[in-house]
Amino acid sequence: MTHVDIYLETSSIFQGITDRKCGYVLSVLVHNEEKTREGFGHYKGTYHQTVLLTLAEALERMTVPSEICVHTRDAYVSSRILKLEELAGSGWKDTKGEPIRNAEEWKRVYAAVHALPDAHQLSEKTEKHSYSGWLQEEMEKRKDECRRTMGQRLEPETGTGSKNNGMSGYHY
């Protein structure tokens, strides 16, 4: 199974509802060479909603079942990624029978994980990561043009190219 890293970043970690920029990098090794794809945009919502929607968009680009490690600074999202099956099994309800927060966003993530015949396998890391600085810079550069683009899908076997030119200062 192919291993893919998804690196998530937002322009603000403010917990309230606000318009914020967001971005992700998908990274996969193809013949010992890193290949990346990225996506940028903006959402108006809470920090957790934005992270979940950005994660869903990244997952929706995947074309083969993969072992995916999600890198995010959002401890709420990170702590629940491994409980995704449990959340779905509960009908997206908490222990009191009430709907969980961000249920629609979690459902979209779940659907993206299960979109292929074999589901993706998820793991997580809560951290500031090697792409954090680069994603922040790119979001700032694109502040007037940040629109969600649902372009190419990542196809690890074919190695469809790399977008990490000029990123050596941030990626290690």
NORNORHU-V801485 format. One record per pair of residues at least 24 apart in sequence whose C-alpha atoms are under 10 Angstrom apart, sorted by the first residue. I is the first residue (numbers start at 1). J is the second residue. Records with the same first field share a line. If there is no record, write none. Layout:
I: J / J
//
This chain:
1: 64 / 65 / 66 / 67 / 68 / 120 / 121
2: 28 / 29 / 30 / 64 / 65 / 66 / 67 / 68 / 120 / 156 / 157
3: 27 / 28 / 29 / 30 / 65 / 66 / 67 / 68 / 69 / 120 / 121 / 156
4: 28 / 29 / 35 / 36 / 62 / 65 / 66 / 67 / 68 / 69 / 70 / 122 / 154 / 156
5: 29 / 36 / 66 / 67 / 68 / 69 / 70 / 71 / 122 / 123 / 124
6: 36 / 37 / 38 / 55 / 58 / 59 / 68 / 69 / 70 / 71 / 72 / 124 / 131
7: 38 / 54 / 55 / 58 / 69 / 70 / 71 / 72 / 73 / 125 / 127 / 128 / 129 / 130 / 131 / 132 / 135
8: 38 / 39 / 50 / 51 / 52 / 54 / 55 / 58 / 70 / 71 / 72 / 73 / 74 / 128 / 129 / 131 / 132 / 135
9: 40 / 50 / 51 / 54 / 55 / 71 / 72 / 73 / 74 / 128 / 129 / 131 / 132 / 133 / 134 / 135 / 136 / 139
10: 40 / 41 / 42 / 43 / 47 / 50 / 51 / 54 / 72 / 73 / 74 / 132 / 135 / 136 / 139
11: 42 / 47 / 135 / 136 / 137 / 139 / 140 / 143
12: 46 / 47 / 50 / 136
13: 46 / 47 / 48 / 50 / 51 / 73 / 74
14: 46 / 47 / 48
15: 45 / 46 / 47 / 48 / 49
16: 44 / 45 / 46 / 47 / 48
17: 43 / 44 / 45 / 46 / 47 / 48 / 49 / 50
18: 43 / 44 / 45 / 46 / 47 / 50
19: 43 / 44 / 45 / 46 / 47 / 50
20: 44 / 45 / 46 / 47 / 50 / 139 / 143 / 146
21: 50 / 54 / 136 / 139 / 140 / 142 / 143 / 146 / 147 / 148
22: 47 / 50 / 51 / 53 / 54 / 135 / 136 / 138 / 139 / 146 / 147 / 148
23: 50 / 51 / 54 / 55 / 57 / 58 / 132 / 135 / 136 / 138 / 139 / 146 / 148
24: 51 / 54 / 55 / 57 / 58 / 71 / 72 / 131 / 132 / 135
25: 58 / 71 / 131 / 132 / 134 / 135 / 163 / 164
26: 58 / 59 / 61 / 62 / 68 / 69 / 70 / 154
27: 68 / 69 / 154 / 156 / 162 / 163 / 164
28: 68 / 154 / 155 / 156 / 157 / 159 / 162
29: 156 / 157 / 159
30: 156 / 157 / 158 / 159 / 160 / 161
31: 156 / 157 / 159
33: 159 / 162
34: 159 / 161 / 162 / 163 / 164
35: 154 / 155 / 156 / 159 / 160 / 161 / 162 / 163 / 164
36: 154 / 156 / 159 / 160 / 161 / 162 / 163 / 164 / 165
37: 61 / 151 / 152 / 153 / 154 / 160 / 161 / 162 / 163 / 164
38: 135 / 149 / 151 / 152 / 154 / 162 / 163 / 164
39: 135 / 146 / 147 / 148 / 149 / 150 / 151 / 152
40: 135 / 138 / 139 / 142 / 143 / 145 / 146 / 147 / 148 / 149 / 150
41: 139 / 142 / 143 / 145 / 146 / 147 / 148 / 149
42: 139 / 143 / 145 / 146 / 147 / 148
43: 146 / 147 / 148
46: 102
47: 74 / 76 / 77
48: 74 / 75 / 76 / 77 / 101 / 102 / 105
49: 77 / 101 / 102 / 103 / 104 / 105 / 106
50: 105
51: 76 / 77 / 78 / 105
52: 77 / 78 / 81 / 102 / 104 / 105 / 106 / 107 / 108 / 109
53: 102 / 104 / 105 / 106 / 108 / 109
54: 105 / 109 / 148
55: 105 / 106 / 108 / 109 / 112
56: 105 / 106 / 107 / 108 / 109 / 110 / 111 / 112 / 113
57: 108 / 109 / 112 / 148 / 149 / 150
58: 109 / 112 / 150 / 153 / 154
59: 108 / 109 / 110 / 111 / 112 / 113 / 114 / 115 / 120 / 153 / 154
60: 108 / 109 / 111 / 112 / 113 / 114 / 115 / 116 / 150 / 153 / 154
61: 112 / 150 / 151 / 152 / 153 / 154 / 155
62: 112 / 113 / 115 / 116 / 120 / 152 / 153 / 154 / 155 / 156
63: 115 / 116 / 153 / 154 / 155 / 156 / 157
64: 115 / 116 / 117 / 118 / 119 / 120 / 154 / 155 / 156 / 157
65: 113 / 114 / 115 / 116 / 117 / 118 / 119 / 120 / 121
66: 113 / 116 / 118 / 119 / 120 / 121 / 122 / 156
67: 119 / 120 / 121 / 122 / 123
68: 113 / 120 / 121 / 122 / 123 / 124
69: 121 / 122 / 123 / 124 / 125
70: 122 / 123 / 124 / 125 / 126 / 127
71: 123 / 124 / 125 / 126 / 127 / 128 / 129 / 130 / 131 / 132
72: 124 / 125 / 126 / 127 / 128 / 129 / 132
73: 125 / 126 / 127 / 128 / 129 / 132
74: 125 / 126 / 127 / 128
75: 124 / 125 / 126 / 127
76: 126
77: 106 / 124 / 126
78: 123 / 124 / 125 / 126 / 127
79: 123 / 124 / 125 / 126
80: 106 / 124
81: 106 / 109 / 110 / 122 / 123 / 124
82: 121 / 122 / 123 / 124
83: 122
84: 109 / 110 / 113 / 122
85: 110
129: 170 / 171 / 172
130: 169 / 170 / 171 / 172
131: 164 / 167 / 169 / 170 / 171 / 172
132: 170 / 171
133: 167 / 169 / 170 / 171
134: 164 / 166 / 167 / 168 / 169 / 170 / 171
135: 170
//
